[in-house]
Every structure is written in structure tokens, then in C-alpha cells.
Amino acid sequence: MAAGRLDPYSDTPLYEQLAAILGEMIRSGELKHLDPLPSETRLSQEYDLSRDTVRRAIGVLVDEGVAFTVRRRGTFVGPRPTAGS
């Protein structure tokens, strides 16, 4: 995974910084449609963040429509496919 840097001294909240890093990975093609996002645990460990902070970052991506979550499976680069697609 490409290592973006978080700035703990920035006025931008850490969850927004992480969402921006993941969003850039999607825009750059490093993560493609239907690829899974790294797990909450992995992101939490890699960026030294609480899982709540990671969940908020993922929530931003879901709210923006660039990712979707499947219960018990994970979060994937979106949009969510429709039945029959």
C-alpha cells in the first residue's frame, strides 16, 4: 500500500486525511473498482490510528459514493454493482 503521510499537527482531522489518502489511491488506479480497501485493523496499525478514526475515514468514502460496505465481507471500491451486472 502506498504510504501517504498523516500530519498530526494539521487543522484537518486525521480521519479526513486518511480518507484523502485512500481516495487518492482510488483516483490513481492503485485501488480499482471492486478491489477491497485494506482492513480496519491494517489501516489502524499502519497509520497508528484508532479503529474509530479508520471507520470515520471509510464512512467518508462511502458517503461520497466511492466505496461501499458489504456486511461481514469488507469495504470495496464502488459504486456497488447491481444485480445482474
Secondary structure by P-SEA (a helix, b strand, c coil): ccbbbbcccccccaaaaaaaaaaaaaaacccccccccccaaaaaaaacccaaaaaaaaaaaaaaccccccccccccccccccccc
